[in-house]
């Protein structure tokens, strides 16, 4: 069981890093058809890992709540809690920092972050 949990964890995390890098390359119109075709299965698997493993399993345990239908991904759940006070906001803040470390670092050209700062 632990072996499969580790496979799901690292597969999803590495998939996220690879897809965010592909997103950056594609934004510069430099991702050719070969890489689009070869990264497609990884993108599908990483998305499934995000929805099923991170959001439904880990997210439910971390935030002590079931996922909402309008928040199919872990990022969407983190985005909602990131705007709240209390312990859920702190947990979400940790995850927002981790997601933004990859996505906003990759997207430095446009300055967009994966999890956006709360509006004041």
Protein Blocks (a to p, Z undefined) as FASTA:
>chain_A
ZZmmmmmmmmmmmmmmmmmmmmmmmmnopacfklmmmmmmmmmmmmmmmmmmmmmmmmmm
mnopacdfklmbfklmmmmmmmpgcjklmmmmmmmmmmmmmmmmmmmmnopafbdcddZZ
